[in-house]
Amino acid sequence: APAGAPDFGNVVAKTDTVPASPAGASGSVAHASAGSDGGWSSKTYTVVSGDTLSGIAQKMYGSAGKYQQIFKANQPMLKDPDHIYPGQVLRIPPEA
């Protein structure tokens, strides 16, 4: 190396990695309960982009046609079953 040139001989590179979200991650499901007065026990579902009520019903109940159960359980928040938005937390009632 020429005289006066910086010496980078002791430089060590280090990288930290942050785990990415799992591939295919979608809406989250949580459990909610009324507690000791026992009135109901249901799940909640957080809407993600591309979700539809029928698609959520298919995931939760195995039948897209049961979307009306989710719609009814979330009124008056939902006014139209075709209008849900990412970030909304929907109550998923037990399957009837």
C-alpha positions in Angstrom: 0.0 0.0 0.0 1.3 3.5 -0.7 2.6 5.5 2.2 -0.3 7.4 4.0 -3.0 5.1 2.5 -5.6 4.0 5.0 -5.2 0.4 6.3 -8.5 -1.5 6.3 -6.9 -4.8 7.3 -8.6 -5.0 10.6 -12.2 -4.2 9.4 -14.7 -6.9 10.2 -18.1 -7.0 8.5 -21.1 -8.1 10.5 -24.8 -8.4 9.5 -27.8 -8.9 11.7 -30.8 -10.6 10.2 -34.4 -10.0 11.2 -36.8 -12.9 10.4 -39.4 -12.0 7.7 -43.0 -12.7 8.0 -43.9 -16.3 7.0 -44.8 -16.7 3.4 -48.5 -16.6 2.8 -49.3 -15.0 6.1 -52.8 -13.6 6.2 -55.4 -12.3 8.6 -55.0 -13.1 12.3 -57.4 -15.1 14.4 -57.8 -14.5 18.1 -60.2 -15.9 20.7 -62.6 -13.7 22.7 -64.9 -14.7 25.4 -67.6 -13.1 27.5 -65.9 -14.3 30.7 -67.7 -15.5 33.9 -71.2 -14.4 32.7 -70.8 -16.8 29.8 -73.0 -15.2 27.2 -70.9 -16.1 24.2 -67.6 -17.3 23.0 -66.3 -16.4 19.6 -63.2 -15.7 17.6 -62.2 -12.5 16.0 -60.6 -12.1 12.5 -58.6 -9.1 11.3 -59.4 -8.4 7.6 -56.5 -8.2 5.2 -56.4 -6.9 1.7 -58.2 -9.2 -0.7 -60.5 -10.7 1.9 -64.2 -11.2 1.3 -66.9 -12.3 3.8 -67.5 -15.4 1.8 -63.7 -16.1 1.8 -63.5 -15.6 5.5 -66.5 -17.9 6.0 -64.8 -20.5 3.9 -61.6 -20.3 6.1 -63.5 -20.3 9.4 -66.5 -22.6 8.7 -65.4 -24.5 5.6 -68.4 -23.0 3.7 -68.4 -19.7 1.8 -72.2 -19.7 2.0 -72.1 -19.0 5.8 -70.9 -15.5 5.3 -74.3 -14.2 6.5 -73.5 -15.5 10.0 -70.4 -13.2 10.1 -72.3 -10.3 8.5 -75.1 -10.5 11.1 -72.7 -10.9 14.0 -70.9 -7.6 13.0 -73.9 -5.3 12.5 -74.2 -2.4 12.8 -70.4 -2.0 12.1 -71.0 -3.7 8.7 -73.7 -2.1 6.6 -73.1 -4.2 3.4 -71.5 -7.6 3.1 -69.6 -6.5 0.1 -67.8 -3.7 1.9 -65.2 -4.8 4.4 -61.8 -3.1 4.8 -58.3 -4.2 5.8 -57.7 -3.7 9.5 -61.3 -4.3 10.5 -61.7 -6.8 13.4 -64.7 -9.0 12.8 -66.4 -11.2 15.3 -66.7 -14.8 14.1 -69.5 -16.4 15.9 -69.6 -20.1 16.7 -70.8 -22.1 13.7 -74.6 -22.4 13.7 
